[in-house]
């Protein structure tokens, strides 16, 4: 239920976002199960590195505690508790399959939302405005909801599951949904994740070649059939000339200013200026900026938390890439796709970021280090006999 409610993050209630409303009882139920001893748990280096990163963020409130910083840090702590309770549990294969079905359902919900969103930004810029029950979602953030559904569809196509034709159709519908938003970062992120998964997540060379050929055919169909269905202004957004002309929708200027501001003083380089201090920095800048954040996670973290915070964040990244080698490489590829999104998004408490990190951190029965050691010892015992 928690994963299925991911698109409902933007819906606001008196208690906070709809996903937060779902999170609270989820945390309560998982806590009770843990205290009653009904759930076996296993901690790993993803939990450890993220703990130190969140701890560093909490400590920063001593030096900078604006309303944005306090709220974000509080949400990070709540997110961390949810992250631990969900990902520290040891899952069996059936449960993992159920979670993956929940991700596919997220993809279905988002496709329906994209196809039913008929409002556009303006007469000049005809990219779709994404709304869920009247609440508007950022186009780039919306596209990140498709990361896991896309990779799971590819995985199940390769495995030749029963519903393989539906997964193929699903991929086409998702591609059109992303194109409709005009999100260049979203398209790059999804393609990056899928490409890496095909290269490292699929062992058979023959299958890789077949998938590669299929990907080329899908790309041709997309460019020749789907792409022309988009409004001309949306098509132009994907051109190199348009990216250079609008300077990444103004992001390049923000990046340059925040980096220059941070490098002015050694203490800013080491410790940063405080979580989401960019709102204050950009507001007081001599040049007018229309955003209060960097729209680049790495620059945002460096500006807010300095080189110390950036190194801790990079350690979390490395952990999320390494851990899925023992579970499913798909999850590591999904996190890589998320990092591609991070070049145009800022996320401290961004739910797809937290939820994909959960997938990277989970442990699966039969694939734990001690399970592998047990198999090795059994093989050695059999050989000795």
PATOR-760696 format. One record per residue (C-alpha): residue in three letters; x, y, z. Coordinates in steps of 0.001 Angstrom, whole numbers, plus 524288, in hexadecimal, padded with zeros to 5 digits. Layout:
N
ALAXYZ;...
***
This chain:
385
UNK800008000080000;UNK80B388093E8036C;UNK811A1807C67F601;UNK804C48089B7EE95;UNK801E6815C37F4FD;UNK80E9381B947EFB4;UNK807C0824487E578;UNK7FF0F829C37F03F;UNK80AB4830E87F651;UNK805FF83DED7F0CC;UNK7F84183CD57F683;UNK7F79E84534802C3;UNK7EF248420380E90;UNK7EE12848A481C03;UNK7F7FB83E8A820D7;UNK80182840C0815B3;UNK8031E839D0808A6;UNK7FA9E82DFD805B5;UNK806A68255080576;UNK80A6E82A4E812F3;UNK7FCD6826A4817C7;UNK7FF1C818DC8129D;UNK80CF6818B88181C;UNK808BF81AEA8262C;UNK8008180E80827B3;UNK80AA48070A81FB5;UNK8153C80AEE8295A;UNK80C528074B834C3;UNK8091A7F9C682F5D;UNK817427F6C082BEE;UNK81BC27FB5A83956;UNK812057F26A8402D;UNK815FC7E6BD837C5;UNK824397E98883AC1;UNK821EA7EA838496E;UNK81A077DDE084945;UNK8252F7D6F284270;UNK81D0D7D37383680;UNK826BA7D96582CE6;UNK834C17D52A82B02;UNK83DB17E0A782862;UNK84AF57E2B682233;UNK852797EF8582245;UNK85C907F2E5817EB;UNK865827FDE381374;UNK85A798050E80C66;UNK853D4806F18198E;UNK860A380AF981FE7;UNK864B281512815B9;UNK8571F81B1581502;UNK856A381BD1823EE;UNK86337823D48243B;UNK85E4E82CAB8195F;UNK8516882F588206D;UNK858BE8314E82D42;UNK8619583B70826D5;UNK8557A8425682189;UNK84F68842CB82F31;UNK85BFB8483C8350E;UNK85BEE8532682AE3;UNK84FA0858C383127;UNK8588685E1083BD8;UNK85E43867E483240;UNK852D6869F5828DC;UNK844AD8678B82C90;UNK83BA086E8F82335;UNK82D9E869C5821C5;UNK8312D8627C81538;UNK83D1E85C3281B94;UNK835A3857F9827CC;UNK82A31852568202D;UNK832EB84B3081689;UNK83B948458D82139;UNK82FAC840EB828E8;UNK82A5383A4F81CB4;UNK837AC8341F81A34;UNK8378982E2B827DF;UNK829AC828E3825D4;UNK82DB5823DD81870;UNK839A981D5581E65;UNK8314E816318287B;UNK828308118381DB2;UNK833EC80DB68157A;UNK839B08059082090;UNK82CE97FEDF8242C;UNK829D87FB0181624;UNK8375B7F7B7810D9;UNK83D7A7F12281CD2;UNK833617E64481C45;UNK837637D99981564;UNK82E057D6B780A32;UNK82B3A7CA1480313;UNK829FF7C8FB7F454;UNK81B207C9797F49C;UNK81B1E7D61F7FC4B;UNK825037DC557F307;UNK81C4D7D8777E7A6;UNK810BD7DF2D7EE41;UNK818DA7EB967F014;UNK81C927EB637E1AC;UNK80E367EA147DE01;UNK80B947F6067E671;UNK815DA7FD807DE93;UNK80F687F9537D1CE;UNK8026C7FE377D71F;UNK8092880B397D9F2;UNK80CEF80B937CB88;UNK7FEF2808AC7C753;UNK7F9988137C7D023;UNK8038581D427CAD8;UNK80079819AD7BCA8;UNK7F1FD81BF37BF3C;UNK7F5438290A7C59E;UNK7FDBA82D077BA00;UNK7F37E8295E7AFE8;UNK7E894830447B739;UNK7F07383CC97B96A;UNK7EB98845A37AE7E;UNK7EFE7852A77B435;UNK7FC6E858BD7AEBE;UNK8062C862627B49F;UNK8029E86D467AB09;UNK7FF1786FC679CE6;UNK80D858714F799DC;UNK81257865F37A216;UNK8090785A9D79FDA;UNK80F458508A7A8D3;UNK80554849987B146;UNK801F584E637BEE2;UNK8015C842477C778;UNK7F69B842A77D19C;UNK7F208838407DB19;UNK7E4CA83B417E139;UNK7E7168499A7DE16;UNK7F4BB84A397E41F;UNK7FFA884D927DA9B;UNK80C378459C7D9B1;UNK81950849E67D411;UNK81B6A843547C6DA;UNK8292D83E987CA03;UNK82516839047D708;UNK819558326E7D0C9;UNK8220882B817C6DB;UNK82A5F825CC7D1C2;UNK81E9B81DAA7D608;UNK820A8815C87C991;UNK82E8A811317CCC6;UNK82B09804947D3C8;UNK81F3C801247CB28;UNK8279B8025C7BED4;UNK832A17F9D77C3FA;UNK829517EFA87C986;UNK8223C7EEF57BC5E;UNK82F3B7ECD47B571;UNK832EB7E2597BF5C;UNK826247DB107BD5C;UNK827167DC147AE91;UNK834A77D5F77AF38;UNK82F5D7CB457B828;UNK824457C8F47AE57;UNK8199D7CA067B892;UNK80B7F7C7067B505;UNK807757D5357B35A;UNK813297D8A97AABD;UNK80B1F7DFB17A010;UNK804D77E8387AA86;UNK812387EC067AFBB;UNK816637F00A7A1F7;UNK80A1F7F85F7A061;UNK80CA57FE067ADDE;UNK81A278028B7A9A1;UNK8148A809BA79DD1;UNK80A24810427A62D;UNK814618147C7B01A;UNK81D2D81A0A7A56E;UNK811EE8221B7A013;UNK80E6E826B47ADD1;UNK81C5A82B697B006;UNK81CFB8321A7A2BA;UNK81015838D17A580;UNK815BC83F507B1A4;UNK820F18451F7A9C9;UNK82A5F840937B456;UNK837E383F677AE54;UNK83DF383B217BB3A;UNK8334C830EC7BCBE;UNK835F782B177AF63;UNK844B882ACA7B1AF;UNK8430A8248D7BF16;UNK83A03819B07BA5C;UNK842938168F7AE8B;UNK84EE0816827B71E;UNK848EE80D0E7C0E4;UNK84397803FA7B65D;UNK85069804297AECE;UNK858B3800C67BA9E;UNK84F3A7F6087BEC1;UNK8501D7EFCB7B153;UNK85F097F02A7B22B;UNK8612C7EB667C01C;UNK8545A7E5407C46A;UNK852F67DB827B92F;UNK85D327D0D07B8B0;UNK85A597CACC7AB65;UNK861847D1AA7A044;UNK857527CCBD796A7;UNK84C747D29679EEA;UNK853CE7DF7579FD7;UNK854ED7E01879115;UNK846897DCC478F70;UNK842AD7E73B7994C;UNK84BDB7F0E9792B5;UNK845A87EE7978567;UNK838187EF9B78B84;UNK83C177FC66791FE;UNK8405B801DE784D1;UNK833527FDF177ECB;UNK82BF78042C78A34;UNK8340E8109278877;UNK830EC810F8779DB;UNK8226780F0B77C6A;UNK822D38196878714;UNK829938237777E66;UNK821A1820C077213;UNK8143881DB6777B6;UNK812DB8228A785CD;UNK81B6582EC77858F;UNK813E18356F77A53;UNK8075A8344B78278;UNK80CF383E2578C32;UNK80AAE84CD878AF1;UNK81583853C178379;UNK819FC85B8978F65;UNK81BE584EDA79701;UNK82384848BE78BCC;UNK82C888548578B9C;UNK82FCD852C879A11;UNK8374B84667796C7;UNK8406E84D3B78D31;UNK84E738508179108;UNK84C7D85E6478C21;UNK840FE860757957E;UNK848C685B667A12C;UNK853F7864B379DFB;UNK84AB58701D79BC2;UNK8431986F367A88A;UNK84F2986ADE7B048;UNK8486185F017B5D6;UNK83C32866E47B974;UNK844B88707D7C104;UNK84B79865FB7C916;UNK85917868D27C3C7;UNK858BE876B27C954;UNK85448871AD7D6B5;UNK85F17867767D704;UNK8695E8718B7D39E;UNK864E187B287DE0E;UNK863C68710C7E90A;UNK8714786B937E60C;UNK87758879307E5B6;UNK8709987CA47F294;UNK875458700D7F929;UNK88361871947F4A4;UNK8841E87F537FA59;UNK886FF87A4B80822;UNK88E5C86E1C80CE5;UNK8842386B168174B;UNK8798F86AA080CD4;UNK881CD86126804E0;UNK883B5858218109C;UNK876A7858FF817CD;UNK86D6685F9C80E25;UNK863A686A6D8113F;UNK858BB86205816F3;UNK84DF48595681192;UNK8460F8609C8073B;UNK84D5186D3780A3E;UNK84CB386EEE7FB76;UNK83F45875387FD39;UNK845728804A804EC;UNK851AC880E47FC6E;UNK84A57881B47EF80;UNK8404688B437F4EE;UNK84B0E894A17F926;UNK852E5892E87ECA2;UNK8554F89F067E44D;UNK84F69897B67D8D8;UNK84129893607D8E2;UNK83F168849D7D963;UNK831D887E287D816;UNK83595872407E042;UNK839F4870877EE3F;UNK8412F863C07EC23;UNK84C4D85F607E358;UNK844B0855317DB92;UNK8510F84D057DC8E;UNK852A7844557E877;UNK86183844547E86D;UNK862A78532A7E7A5;UNK8579B8549E7F197;UNK85E3C84B7E7FB5B;UNK86B7A851FE7F95A;UNK865A785F967FB21;UNK85D7F85B97806FF;UNK86657851BE80DB6;UNK873E7854218085C;UNK87DDD84A118045F;UNK87B1784220810C2;UNK86CB5840AB80D7B;UNK86FC183DD97FF3E;UNK8794983302802E9;UNK86F3682CD680BFA;UNK864FB82DA680136;UNK86E61827487F78D;UNK870D281C4C8015D;UNK8621D819D1801B4;UNK862298196D7F2CA;UNK86D6280FAF7F23B;UNK8668B807157FC4C;UNK85A08807287F439;UNK861A9803027E830;UNK869277F83B7EF2C;UNK85EBF7F1AC7F7BB;UNK855947ED097ECB2;UNK8604E7E4307E770;UNK85BA17DA7B7F1CB;UNK84D147DC537EF01;UNK849517E1877E191;UNK851E97EA497D910;UNK845717F09E7D41C;UNK8449D7F8797E0BE;UNK8525C7FDDA7DF2F;UNK84F39801B57D128;UNK842E5808727D5F9;UNK84B0C810527DF87;UNK8545D813E97D47F;UNK848B2818DF7CCAC;UNK844B5820BB7D898;UNK8524F826C57D90E;UNK8507382ADA7CADE;UNK843E18318E7CF44;UNK84B96838167DA2F;UNK852AD840587D004;UNK8460E848187CE58;UNK83F2C845B77DB68;UNK84187848BC7E9AE;UNK83D5183E207F309;UNK83F8D83D0980194;UNK83255836CB80489;UNK82E5B8338B7F69C;UNK8264D827037F7BB;UNK82AF081FCD7EB74;UNK838DB821F67F065;UNK8359881C417FDB7;UNK82D69811097F851;UNK8377B80CC77EE39;UNK841D680D7E7F8DE;UNK8392880439800BB;UNK839757FA997F56E;UNK848537FB847F525;UNK849457F8F4803C4;UNK83FBA7ED9280547;UNK844947DFF58085E;UNK83EBA7D3F6801E9;UNK83E377C69C80841;UNK847CD7BD6F801BB;UNK850487C8937FCA6;UNK856017CD3980986;UNK864D97CC5D80B7A;UNK862F37C1D1815D0;UNK85A5B7BA2280C45;UNK8651A7BA7780209;UNK86F3C7B67F80C37;UNK8668E7AB2681055;UNK865A17A66680232;UNK8745F7A72A80091;UNK8769879F6080D07;UNK86C917953A808C3;UNK8738C793A67FBAA;UNK8809E7920180277;UNK87ACD787F980BC3;UNK8751E780848003F;UNK88259780687F94F;UNK8895477BB080590;UNK87FCC7707B806B0;
***
